[in-house]
Amino acid sequence: MGIENSSSGLYLHVDFDKAPEITFNKARVRRAFVTVGQKVMAESRRLVARRAISKAGEAPGFRTGRLAKSIGYRVPTATANRPGFMAKIAPNQKGGKGNRLIEGDFYPAFLWYGVRRGAKRGKSHKKGASGGDGWKIAPRKNFMEQALLNKQAWIQRVLFEALQSSVRPVKK
């Protein structure tokens, strides 16, 4: 068995000994992904619930609550090409559970990448010509990544237990 971290998520690989026949309860594992999605969604909402004006490098602050309410989770249905063992948690998650979509510009992107002063370039645009550090909105901390890191040990335990309890040898 191996657990590997990468910049895009958590990967779990399990090798089985040669068993003559095994049964696998997919529903139990998918339920575990729903639980993980709900917990990481709650953690990411908690990280952006601080009622303060955020500074560069901090998690975004809570003013209207639109960002926090837009965070949702989705466990895709299983198809012939994918088993459905995945949870997507994001702001404005299309088809997500428990979220309200943000209308208009997708401002979580503005928070992550930041916005420069005079972002619309003209012929005479000079970077930083207005003085200061050049940021109108400096980049904020990636609260979704932090929520995943905060719950990483719990997620590994829940998914491992679900996988362990769903794989059983066939009784003859």
Secondary structure, DSSP 8 states (H G I E B T S, - for coil): -EEEEETTEEEEE------S-EEE-HHHHHHHHHHHHHHHHHHHHHHT---S---TTS----SSSHHHHHEEEE-----SS------EEEET-TT-BS-----SS-HHHHHHH-EETT-S--TT--TTTTSTTSEEE-----HHHHHHHHTHHHHHHHHHHHHHHHEEE---
